[in-house]
Amino acid sequence: MEKKTNDQERAKYDRLILENEQLIDELNNENRKIAESIHSLEEDLHRGFRKLNNLDNQNSRFGGSNTSWLHRNNEEQERAFRQLLRESNERIAAAYKKETKKIDEERELLYKKRSDISWD
């Protein structure tokens, strides 16, 4: 009777370990997708500011003024947005890393508990 109980207990730990591993994989995939989205957003932002500068240049050719001020303002805004995106990406990555570490520690504990079950 104890053999069956031990086998059931090991099976329970196997299932929990597998669930933890799947959760870690999901977290890693979500983290990668978010990083890719932020990178894409940063590229879109850069293209947008480049277009804005081109429009400012066209405006100055047709008699518009304050072009240098607009360029500086656009560059400052782009730097600020890029910095914000970088900081956001770093915070998100750190949160995913922390959660992954926590789940990995739980998984290691499950491995230990499973190995403590006797094979009698």
C-alpha positions in Angstrom: 0.0 0.0 0.0 2.9 2.4 0.8 4.4 1.8 -2.6 1.3 3.0 -4.3 1.2 6.1 -2.1 4.8 6.8 -2.8 4.2 6.4 -6.6 1.2 8.7 -6.4 3.2 11.3 -4.4 6.1 11.2 -7.0 3.5 11.6 -9.8 2.1 14.6 -8.0 5.5 16.2 -7.8 6.2 15.3 -11.4 3.0 17.2 -12.4 3.9 20.2 -10.3 7.4 20.3 -11.6 6.1 20.2 -15.2 3.6 23.0 -14.4 6.5 25.1 -13.0 8.6 24.5 -16.1 5.7 25.4 -18.4 5.1 28.6 -16.4 8.8 29.5 -16.7 8.6 28.9 -20.5 5.5 31.1 -20.7 7.1 33.9 -18.7 10.2 33.8 -20.9 8.0 33.9 -24.0 6.0 36.8 -22.7 9.1 38.7 -21.7 10.6 38.2 -25.2 7.4 39.4 -26.8 7.3 42.5 -24.6 10.9 43.3 -25.4 10.2 42.9 -29.1 7.2 45.2 -28.8 9.2 47.9 -27.0 12.0 47.6 -29.6 9.4 48.0 -32.4 7.9 50.9 -30.6 11.3 52.5 -30.3 11.9 52.1 -34.0 8.5 53.5 -34.8 9.2 56.5 -32.6 12.5 57.1 -34.3 10.9 57.0 -37.7 8.2 59.4 -36.5 10.7 61.9 -35.2 12.8 61.6 -38.4 9.6 62.4 -40.5 8.8 65.3 -38.2 12.3 66.7 -38.7 11.9 66.3 -42.5 8.6 68.3 -42.3 10.4 71.0 -40.2 13.1 71.2 -42.9 10.5 71.5 -45.6 8.7 74.2 -43.6 11.9 76.2 -43.2 12.5 76.1 -47.0 9.1 77.7 -47.4 9.8 80.6 -45.0 9.0 78.9 -41.7 11.0 80.1 -38.7 12.2 78.5 -35.5 13.5 75.4 -37.3 16.6 75.0 -35.1 14.4 75.3 -32.0 12.0 72.7 -33.3 14.9 70.3 -34.1 16.3 70.7 -30.6 12.9 70.2 -29.1 12.2 67.1 -31.2 15.6 65.6 -30.3 15.0 66.3 -26.6 11.6 64.6 -26.8 13.0 61.7 -28.7 15.7 61.2 -26.1 13.2 61.4 -23.3 10.9 58.8 -24.9 13.8 56.5 -25.7 15.0 56.8 -22.1 11.5 56.1 -20.8 11.2 53.0 -23.1 14.6 51.7 -22.0 13.8 52.2 -18.3 10.4 50.5 -18.8 12.0 47.6 -20.6 14.6 47.2 -17.8 11.9 47.2 -15.1 9.8 44.7 -17.0 12.8 42.4 -17.6 13.7 42.6 -13.9 10.2 41.8 -12.8 10.1 38.7 -15.1 13.6 37.7 -13.9 12.5 37.9 -10.3 9.3 35.9 -10.9 11.2 33.3 -13.0 13.8 32.9 -10.2 11.0 32.5 -7.6 9.3 29.8 -9.7 12.7 28.1 -10.4 13.4 28.0 -6.7 9.9 26.4 -6.1 10.7 23.9 -8.8 14.0 23.0 -7.1 12.2 22.5 -3.9 9.7 20.2 -5.6 12.6 18.2 -7.0 14.1 17.9 -3.5 10.7 16.8 -2.0 10.3 14.3 -4.8 13.8 12.8 -4.3 13.0 12.5 -0.6 10.2 10.0 -1.3 11.4 6.4 -0.7 11.2 3.8 -3.5 10.2 1.0 -1.2 
